Amino acid sequence: MSIRDTVPVRSEDRRRILLAKEEPIDRMIDETWSLEPDWKMDERWAGIIRPYGPDDVVRLRGSIRIRHTLAERGAGRLWSLLKSEGCVRALGALTGNQAIQQVRAGLQAIYLSGWQVAADGNGAGQMYPDLSLYPADSVPNVVRKINNALRREDEKQHLAGNHEIDWFVPIVADAEAGFGGSLHAFELMKAMIEAGAAGVHFEDQLIVARTDANSARLITSDADPADQPFLTGARTSEGYFQFEGGLPAAIARGLAYAPYADLLWCETSSPDLDEAREFADAIHERYPGKLLAYNCSASFNWRKKLNPSELAEFQAELGQMGYRFQFVTLAGFHTLNLSMFQLASRYGARGMTAYAELQDEEFAARQRGYRATEHQAFVGTEFFDAVSQVISGGTSSTLAMNGSTEREQIADATARSGLSAPS
């Protein structure tokens, strides 16, 4: 006779015992059945081919399912926006603070550029060009940093009773070319999901599929039939195959990727609507309604290429062609550098007068929602004061914001300018 036979068993404990006795293969079969109809019937997966089955997923994902809330929620929100908006506009964010300002200003998604991470945000602590020199976990770490910043802003606003903004906007992150083979890409994708990315693009691979074939002149292999028409037959001293590239090659790549990816991105060398239309028409002829992405690149000289009216209508016209996700990859890098250079130049010439002018701009921007003027409150000092009060039972005497210079002087400036109190 076992102990379980002699001791009364509560219903919750009985449920655990039954689950423990359940055969693993039975759980796998049940979970496989739950995936299969979702893949086949859900409109979300219409037109998407997987070269594997639901049983493969269940077999490889372990005995418990770990949920990644920010990634799941962000992916759902991004998909909804892509299917409902004329186009989703995003800017490349380099820091968590930049991401908060983007959301506060009304943008609905964030782009995270590998180029920007290489330049000023990688795990090696180096300044690199865009050559995949940085550690492979660098972009997931910045995804996590941005989500942590958005989470802090959400905590602050929730504490203050402000819920007009959903701070957890989707982040679309750059996975470069996967940092190696398929196993490297697999581990990198897992790290992106764990960090809370909503979408990920791989260069000349899958998911958000980006191709540089338009400007490519070298290729590592001649094995892909889609590349055969564009190979010259020559090879370089390093063993690369010479490649003609151009828009026909980009279209061939796009058509090859379309059944496996949610969005297709063709990298271009100029803001050319005719070129964009040719790519879109070729894809949609075979895959009607396929979603497209477009890099409104900081490398383009926009005013040289487009007149004011063309600039104003550029994104709307792209949206009509099916380019539903449009972004400026290096916006964070250029904003960070230009704003500091301008302040440093003025400060070097005119001292505190220049800084006071910056502060005047910050005070004026409050009318449009800007809140970083109050830097202590912005980073969460009041939130942690509240935490301290809860821990101490309301007896803490070391609250950081009590009697602070910021609260006294910024609040005074706010009152004099007729603006609302900080939140």
RODO-2510 file (C-alpha; in nm, 4 decimals, decimal comma):
residues 423
     n   res          X          Y          Z
     1     m     0,0000     0,0000     0,0000
     2     s     0,1378     0,3430    -0,0951
     3     i     0,1240     0,6634     0,1079
     4     r    -0,1084     0,8041    -0,1558
     5     d    -0,3571     0,5271    -0,0803
     6     t    -0,3745     0,6230     0,2893
     7     v    -0,3661     1,0032     0,2747
     8     p    -0,6624     1,2063     0,1439
     9     v    -0,5714     1,3795    -0,1831
    10     r    -0,6965     1,7297    -0,2618
    11     s    -0,8432     1,7878    -0,6060
    12     e    -0,5554     2,0138    -0,7149
    13     d    -0,2995     1,7552    -0,6032
    14     r    -0,4960     1,4843    -0,7839
    15     r    -0,4772     1,6888    -1,1035
    16     r    -0,0995     1,7147    -1,0663
    17     i    -0,0700     1,3405    -1,0073
    18     l    -0,2741     1,2654    -1,3179
    19     l    -0,0630     1,5029    -1,5251
    20     a     0,2537     1,3399    -1,3913
    21     k     0,1230     0,9948    -1,4862
    22     e     0,0246     1,1072    -1,8360
    23     e     0,2470     0,9514    -2,0996
    24     p     0,4745     1,2065    -2,2738
    25     i     0,3844     1,0677    -2,6160
    26     d     0,0155     1,1324    -2,5449
    27     r     0,0934     1,4958    -2,4585
    28     m     0,2938     1,5291    -2,7793
    29     i     0,0056     1,3954    -2,9872
    30     d    -0,2413     1,6307    -2,8186
    31     e    -0,0136     1,9329    -2,8698
    32     t     0,0501     1,8375    -3,2330
    33     w    -0,3224     1,8283    -3,2963
    34     s    -0,3573     2,1736    -3,1376
    35     l    -0,0948     2,3203    -3,3749
    36     e    -0,2092     2,1575    -3,6956
    37     p    -0,5519     2,3221    -3,7341
    38     d    -0,4032     2,6593    -3,6365
    39     w    -0,1463     2,6343    -3,9138
    40     k    -0,4025     2,5206    -4,1684
    41     m    -0,7066     2,7340    -4,0816
    42     d    -0,5790     3,0592    -3,9267
    43     e    -0,5722     3,3449    -4,1800
    44     r    -0,2482     3,4599    -4,0176
    45     w    -0,0615     3,1701    -4,1824
    46     a    -0,2328     3,1801    -4,5224
    47     g     0,0196     3,1324    -4,8025
    48     i     0,3056     3,0440    -4,5666
    49     i     0,4891     2,7161    -4,6291
    50     r     0,6841     2,5325    -4,3603
    51     p     0,9299     2,2612    -4,4636
    52     y     0,8529     2,0864    -4,1339
    53     g     0,5440     1,9667    -3,9506
    54     p     0,3787     2,0470    -3,6165
    55     d     0,5072     1,7181    -3,4773
    56     d     0,8639     1,8416    -3,5363
    57     v     0,7927     2,1571    -3,3343
    58     v     0,6404     1,9627    -3,0456
    59     r     0,9223     1,7084    -3,0470
    60     l     1,1944     1,9747    -3,0260
    61     r     1,0440     2,2339    -2,7909
    62     g     1,0684     2,0460    -2,4608
    63     s     0,8120     1,9183    -2,2142
    64     i     0,6805     2,2566    -2,0947
    65     r     0,5856     2,5566    -2,3006
    66     i     0,7611     2,8770    -2,2001
    67     r     0,5712     3,1898    -2,3007
    68     h     0,7440     3,5090    -2,4155
    69     t     0,4793     3,7726    -2,3528
    70     l     0,6405     4,0754    -2,5169
    71     a     0,7333     3,8857    -2,8331
    72     e     0,3892     3,7236    -2,8639
    73     r     0,2031     4,0447    -2,7918
    74     g     0,4275     4,2503    -3,0167
    75     a     0,3976     4,0070    -3,3071
    76     g     0,0195     4,0104    -3,2822
    77     r     0,0082     4,3886    -3,2665
    78     l     0,2494     4,4260    -3,5587
    79     w     0,0484     4,1864    -3,7753
    80     s    -0,2718     4,3719    -3,6942
    81     l    -0,1134     4,7063    -3,7858
    82     l     0,0286     4,5723    -4,1109
    83     k    -0,3135     4,4434    -4,2141
    84     s    -0,5074     4,7541    -4,1150
    85     e    -0,2890     5,0623    -4,1697
    86     g    -0,1946     5,2334    -4,4965
    87     c     0,1646     5,1828    -4,3840
    88     v     0,3424     5,1404    -4,0529
    89     r     0,6213     5,3986    -4,0149
    90     a     0,9199     5,3348    -3,7907
    91     l     1,2557     5,4913    -3,7092
    92     g     1,5717     5,3120    -3,6072
    93     a     1,6209     5,3470    -3,2303
    94     l     1,9679     5,3200    -3,0797
    95     t     1,8753     5,3519    -2,7095
    96     g     1,5836     5,2890    -2,4777
    97     n     1,5374     5,6645    -2,4318
    98     q     1,5067     5,7140    -2,8075
    99     a     1,2465     5,4368    -2,8190
   100     i     1,0402     5,6061    -2,5458
   101     q     1,0475     5,9365    -2,7361
   102     q     0,9343     5,7605    -3,0543
   103     v     0,6364     5,6027    -2,8807
   104     r     0,5517     5,9243    -2,6944
   105     a     0,5525     6,1060    -3,0299
   106     g     0,3013     5,8573    -3,1704
   107     l     0,5016     5,6052    -3,3751
   108     q     0,3507     5,2572    -3,3661
   109     a     0,6615     5,0438    -3,4147
   110     i     1,0378     5,0538    -3,3586
   111     y     1,3089     4,9379    -3,5938
   112     l     1,6367     4,8093    -3,4491
   113     s     1,9225     4,8282    -3,6954
   114     g     2,2222     4,5969    -3,6821
   115     w     2,4231     4,8757    -3,8444
   116     q     2,3470     5,1045    -3,5496
   117     v     2,4319     4,8306    -3,3002
   118     a     2,7642     4,7756    -3,4797
   119     a     2,8372     5,1490    -3,4699
   120     d     2,7482     5,2246    -3,1081
   121     g     2,5709     4,9542    -2,9135
   122     n     2,7416     4,6160    -2,9397
   123     g     2,8609     4,3755    -2,6738
   124     a     3,2260     4,4168    -2,7718
   125     g     3,2152     4,7852    -2,6744
   126     q     3,3714     4,8742    -3,0095
   127     m     3,2812     5,1042    -3,2964
   128     y     3,2428     4,8777    -3,5997
   129     p     3,1352     4,9120    -3,9621
   130     d     2,8499     4,6923    -4,0845
   131     l     3,0563     4,3743    -4,1264
   132     s     2,8965     4,1468    -3,8608
   133     l     3,2072     4,1862    -3,6434
   134     y     3,0182     4,2294    -3,3171
   135     p     2,9071     3,9449    -3,0836
   136     a     2,5963     3,7642    -3,2074
   137     d     2,3949     3,8429    -2,8925
   138     s     2,4379     4,2206    -2,9321
   139     v     2,1079     4,2943    -3,1099
   140     p     1,8985     4,0748    -2,8740
   141     n     2,0585     4,2601    -2,5829
   142     v     1,9555     4,5962    -2,7291
   143     v     1,6030     4,4597    -2,7901
   144     r     1,5947     4,3712    -2,4207
   145     k     1,7288     4,7151    -2,3237
   146     i     1,4610     4,8919    -2,5289
   147     n     1,1853     4,6745    -2,3856
   148     n     1,3148     4,7414    -2,0338
   149     a     1,2961     5,1155    -2,1003
   150     l     0,9418     5,0849    -2,2356
   151     r     0,8491     4,8715    -1,9368
   152     r     0,9795     5,1356    -1,6949
   153     e     0,7770     5,4039    -1,8735
   154     d     0,4694     5,1820    -1,8532
   155     e     0,5264     5,1288    -1,4789
   156     k     0,5592     5,5033    -1,4208
   157     q     0,2469     5,5887    -1,6186
   158     h     0,0449     5,3068    -1,4638
   159     l     0,1429     5,4295    -1,1161
   160     a     0,0219     5,7792    -1,2115
   161     g    -0,3034     5,6441    -1,3559
   162     n    -0,2147     5,7394    -1,7146
   163     h    -0,3121     5,4744    -1,9669
   164     e    -0,3590     5,6672    -2,2910
   165     i    -0,0463     5,5168    -2,4507
   166     d     0,0331     5,1484    -2,5035
   167     w     0,4089     5,1595    -2,4511
   168     f     0,4850     4,8055    -2,5666
   169     v     0,5048     4,8732    -2,9377
   170     p     0,6434     4,6007    -3,1662
   171     i     1,0182     4,5966    -3,2287
   172     v     1,1448     4,4720    -3,5654
   173     a     1,5094     4,3694    -3,5259
   174     d     1,7998     4,3026    -3,7603
   175     a     1,9554     3,9552    -3,7448
   176     e     2,2127     4,0304    -4,0169
   177     a     2,2679     3,7063    -4,2124
   178     g     2,2319     3,4904    -3,9042
   179     f     2,5990     3,4916    -3,7953
   180     g     2,6759     3,1579    -3,9564
   181     g     2,4783     2,8538    -4,0612
   182     s     2,1246     2,7449    -3,9861
   183     l     2,2016     2,6473    -3,6257
   184     h     2,3466     2,9924    -3,5543
   185     a     2,0375     3,1536    -3,7068
   186     f     1,8176     2,9211    -3,4967
   187     e     1,9871     3,0245    -3,1715
   188     l     1,9863     3,3917    -3,2679
   189     m     1,6140     3,3784    -3,3451
   190     k     1,5454     3,2195    -3,0068
   191     a     1,7432     3,4985    -2,8390
   192     m     1,5416     3,7602    -3,0287
   193     i     1,2135     3,6067    -2,9111
   194     e     1,3346     3,5784    -2,5530
   195     a     1,4343     3,9471    -2,5617
   196     g     1,0872     4,0454    -2,6859
   197     a     1,1310     4,1164    -3,0581
   198     a     0,8041     4,1186    -3,2531
   199     g     0,9632     4,0604    -3,5934
   200     v     1,3086     3,9725    -3,7211
   201     h     1,4705     4,0062    -4,0629
   202     f     1,7514     3,7949    -4,1990
   203     e     1,9498     3,9093    -4,5011
   204     d     1,8729     3,6776    -4,7906
   205     q     1,7030     3,4276    -4,5606
   206     l     1,3527     3,4170    -4,4027
   207     i     1,0847     3,5683    -4,1735
   208     v     1,1096     3,9342    -4,2820
   209     a     1,3184     3,8382    -4,5831
   210     r     1,5590     4,1097    -4,6954
   211     t     1,7553     4,0813    -5,0175
   212     d     2,0577     4,2860    -5,1210
   213     a     2,0584     4,1164    -5,4617
   214     n     1,9841     4,4480    -5,6333
   215     s     2,3354     4,5757    -5,5598
   216     a     2,5134     4,2421    -5,5058
   217     r     2,8148     4,1585    -5,7211
   218     l     2,9556     3,8574    -5,5341
   219     i     2,7924     3,5438    -5,3949
   220     t     2,9271     3,2571    -5,1839
   221     s     2,7646     2,9640    -5,3658
   222     d     2,6300     2,8712    -5,7074
   223     a     2,3990     2,6026    -5,5700
   224     d     2,0664     2,7926    -5,5724
   225     p     1,8787     2,7563    -5,9040
   226     a     1,7315     3,1066    -5,8560
   227     d     2,0828     3,2509    -5,8844
   228     q     2,1895     3,0632    -6,1982
   229     p     2,0782     3,3225    -6,4571
   230     f     2,2821     3,5941    -6,2842
   231     l     2,6166     3,4157    -6,2443
   232     t     2,8946     3,5311    -6,4768
   233     g     3,1012     3,2108    -6,4532
   234     a     3,3972     3,3936    -6,2990
   235     r     3,5292     3,3621    -5,9447
   236     t     3,7406     3,5877    -5,7255
   237     s     4,0675     3,4971    -5,5556
   238     e     3,8734     3,4362    -5,2317
   239     g     3,6455     3,1880    -5,4065
   240     y     3,3338     3,4059    -5,4412
   241     f     3,1201     3,3692    -5,7519
   242     q     3,0753     3,6874    -5,9527
   243     f     2,7119     3,7909    -5,9773
   244     e     2,5336     4,0386    -6,2026
   245     g     2,2757     4,1437    -5,9437
   246     g     2,0261     4,4138    -6,0300
   247     l     1,6510     4,4288    -5,9920
   248     p     1,5840     4,1027    -6,1844
   249     a     1,8045     3,9175    -5,9353
   250     a     1,6248     4,0835    -5,6431
   251     i     1,2877     3,9817    -5,7906
   252     a     1,4085     3,6232    -5,8340
   253     r     1,5184     3,6159    -5,4703
   254     g     1,1906     3,7724    -5,3573
   255     l     0,9866     3,5122    -5,5445
   256     a     1,1954     3,2348    -5,3922
   257     y     1,1448     3,3688    -5,0386
   258     a     0,7775     3,4669    -5,0676
   259     p     0,6232     3,1331    -4,9603
   260     y     0,8302     3,1290    -4,6417
   261     a     0,8293     3,4926    -4,5213
   262     d     0,5658     3,7341    -4,3892
   263     l     0,7220     4,0405    -4,5549
   264     l     0,9694     4,0886    -4,8377
   265     w     1,2259     4,3694    -4,8312
   266     c     1,4267     4,4666    -5,1381
   267     e     1,7159     4,6956    -5,0469
   268     t     1,7522     4,9729    -5,3047
   269     s     2,0229     5,2245    -5,3926
   270     s     1,7896     5,5221    -5,4397
   271     p     1,4290     5,6275    -5,3592
   272     d     1,2913     5,5209    -5,6964
   273     l     0,9137     5,4660    -5,7143
   274     d     0,9343     5,3031    -6,0583
   275     e     1,1839     5,0491    -5,9287
   276     a     0,9710     4,9872    -5,6193
   277     r     0,6637     4,9363    -5,8377
   278     e     0,8426     4,6920    -6,0674
   279     f     0,9506     4,4793    -5,7711
   280     a     0,6045     4,4927    -5,6109
   281     d     0,4225     4,4065    -5,9354
   282     a     0,6497     4,1091    -6,0028
   283     i     0,5936     3,9707    -5,6526
   284     h     0,2177     4,0339    -5,6509
   285     e     0,1687     3,8795    -5,9942
   286     r     0,2572     3,5435    -5,8429
   287     y     0,1750     3,6154    -5,4764
   288     p    -0,1170     3,8625    -5,4629
   289     g    -0,1321     4,0706    -5,1467
   290     k     0,2157     3,9731    -5,0252
   291     l     0,3295     4,2300    -4,7687
   292     l     0,6419     4,4301    -4,8507
   293     a     0,8910     4,6387    -4,6501
   294     y     1,0951     4,9419    -4,7593
   295     n     1,4056     5,1030    -4,6139
   296     c     1,3738     5,4817    -4,6486
   297     s     1,7497     5,4879    -4,6205
   298     a     1,9575     5,7563    -4,4520
   299     s     2,2134     5,6874    -4,7257
   300     f     1,9888     5,8523    -4,9857
   301     n     2,0218     6,2244    -5,0548
   302     w     1,6468     6,2741    -5,0333
   303     r     1,6222     6,6351    -5,1491
   304     k     1,8551     6,5659    -5,4405
   305     k     1,6430     6,2726    -5,5551
   306     l     1,2910     6,4032    -5,4844
   307     n     1,1239     6,7437    -5,4997
   308     p     0,9105     6,8634    -5,2030
   309     s     0,5804     6,7274    -5,3361
   310     e     0,7396     6,3902    -5,4237
   311     l     0,8906     6,3718    -5,0743
   312     a     0,5543     6,4420    -4,9143
   313     e     0,3769     6,1677    -5,1106
   314     f     0,6569     5,9118    -5,1253
   315     q     0,5481     5,6865    -4,8386
   316     a     0,1799     5,7026    -4,9271
   317     e     0,2580     5,5869    -5,2809
   318     l     0,4736     5,3053    -5,1497
   319     g     0,1891     5,2018    -4,9202
   320     q    -0,0469     5,1730    -5,2144
   321     m     0,1987     4,9350    -5,3798
   322     g     0,1941     4,7066    -5,0736
   323     y     0,4995     4,8349    -4,8842
   324     r     0,3273     4,8239    -4,5470
   325     f     0,6332     4,8519    -4,3201
   326     q     0,8494     5,1568    -4,3948
   327     f     1,1406     5,2696    -4,1820
   328     v     1,4517     5,4871    -4,1607
   329     t     1,7128     5,2421    -4,0383
   330     l     1,9763     5,4853    -3,9111
   331     a     1,7548     5,7604    -3,7684
   332     g     1,8858     5,7104    -3,4143
   333     f     2,2507     5,7347    -3,5206
   334     h     2,2047     6,0580    -3,7161
   335     t     1,9807     6,2221    -3,4546
   336     l     2,2202     6,1383    -3,1720
   337     n     2,5235     6,2736    -3,3552
   338     l     2,3733     6,5892    -3,5048
   339     s     2,1945     6,7033    -3,1884
   340     m     2,5077     6,6687    -2,9757
   341     f     2,7307     6,8341    -3,2360
   342     q     2,4950     7,1316    -3,2575
   343     l     2,4756     7,1725    -2,8803
   344     a     2,8536     7,1330    -2,8367
   345     s     2,9237     7,3929    -3,1057
   346     r     2,6868     7,6471    -2,9513
   347     y     2,8004     7,5705    -2,5968
   348     g     3,1669     7,6116    -2,6944
   349     a     3,0903     7,9505    -2,8445
   350     r     2,8300     8,0920    -2,6039
   351     g     2,8441     7,8880    -2,2845
   352     m     2,5333     7,8473    -2,0704
   353     t     2,3269     8,0687    -2,3001
   354     a     2,3362     7,7814    -2,5509
   355     y     2,2269     7,5263    -2,2916
   356     a     1,9455     7,7513    -2,1727
   357     e     1,8226     7,7663    -2,5340
   358     l     1,8129     7,3857    -2,5419
   359     q     1,6112     7,3920    -2,2202
   360     d     1,3732     7,6473    -2,3747
   361     e     1,3109     7,3995    -2,6571
   362     e     1,2476     7,1227    -2,4037
   363     f     0,9946     7,3332    -2,2129
   364     a     0,8161     7,4195    -2,5391
   365     a     0,8100     7,0536    -2,6454
   366     r     0,6155     6,9628    -2,3305
   367     q     0,3034     7,0938    -2,5009
   368     r     0,3455     6,8105    -2,7516
   369     g     0,4048     6,5434    -2,4859
   370     y     0,7804     6,5587    -2,4284
   371     r     0,8742     6,4698    -2,0691
   372     a     1,2516     6,4151    -2,0509
   373     t     1,3116     6,7722    -1,9239
   374     e     1,2422     6,6286    -1,5771
   375     h     1,5276     6,3801    -1,6064
   376     q     1,4947     6,2375    -1,2524
   377     a     1,1253     6,1646    -1,2921
   378     f     1,1816     6,0438    -1,6473
   379     v     1,4133     5,7596    -1,5452
   380     g     1,1751     5,6437    -1,2712
   381     t     1,2868     5,8094    -0,9484
   382     e     0,9289     5,8605    -0,8311
   383     f     0,8443     5,4997    -0,9150
   384     f     1,1266     5,3733    -0,6942
   385     d     1,0258     5,6185    -0,4209
   386     a     0,6854     5,4452    -0,4277
   387     v     0,8538     5,1040    -0,4109
   388     s     1,0601     5,2211    -0,1140
   389     q     0,7478     5,3433     0,0647
   390     v     0,5731     5,0100     0,0152
   391     i     0,8753     4,8174     0,1443
   392     s     0,9108     5,0436     0,4489
   393     g     0,5405     5,0524     0,5260
   394     g     0,5262     5,4230     0,4427
   395     t     0,8038     5,5229     0,6839
   396     s     1,0963     5,5852     0,4438
   397     s     1,2761     5,9160     0,5034
   398     t     1,5148     5,8855     0,2073
   399     l     1,2830     5,9508    -0,0857
   400     a     1,4846     6,0958    -0,3721
   401     m     1,2246     6,3361    -0,5100
   402     n     1,1325     6,5046    -0,1816
   403     g     1,2688     6,8579    -0,1948
   404     s     1,4650     6,7890    -0,5136
   405     t     1,6015     7,0770    -0,7192
   406     e     1,4372     6,9326    -1,0280
   407     r     1,0927     6,9255    -0,8720
   408     e     1,1235     7,2788    -0,7374
   409     q     1,2734     7,4507    -1,0428
   410     i     1,1218     7,2523    -1,3287
   411     a     0,7806     7,2670    -1,1639
   412     d     0,8286     7,6433    -1,1312
   413     a     0,9200     7,6727    -1,4992
   414     t     0,6200     7,4586    -1,5896
   415     a     0,3854     7,6785    -1,3883
   416     r     0,5251     7,9963    -1,5448
   417     s     0,4882     7,8575    -1,8953
   418     g     0,1280     7,7520    -1,8334
   419     l     0,2018     7,3867    -1,9091
   420     s     0,0602     7,0816    -1,7364
   421     a     0,2389     6,9178    -1,4457
   422     p     0,4909     6,6438    -1,5312
   423     s     0,3672     6,2857    -1,5661
***
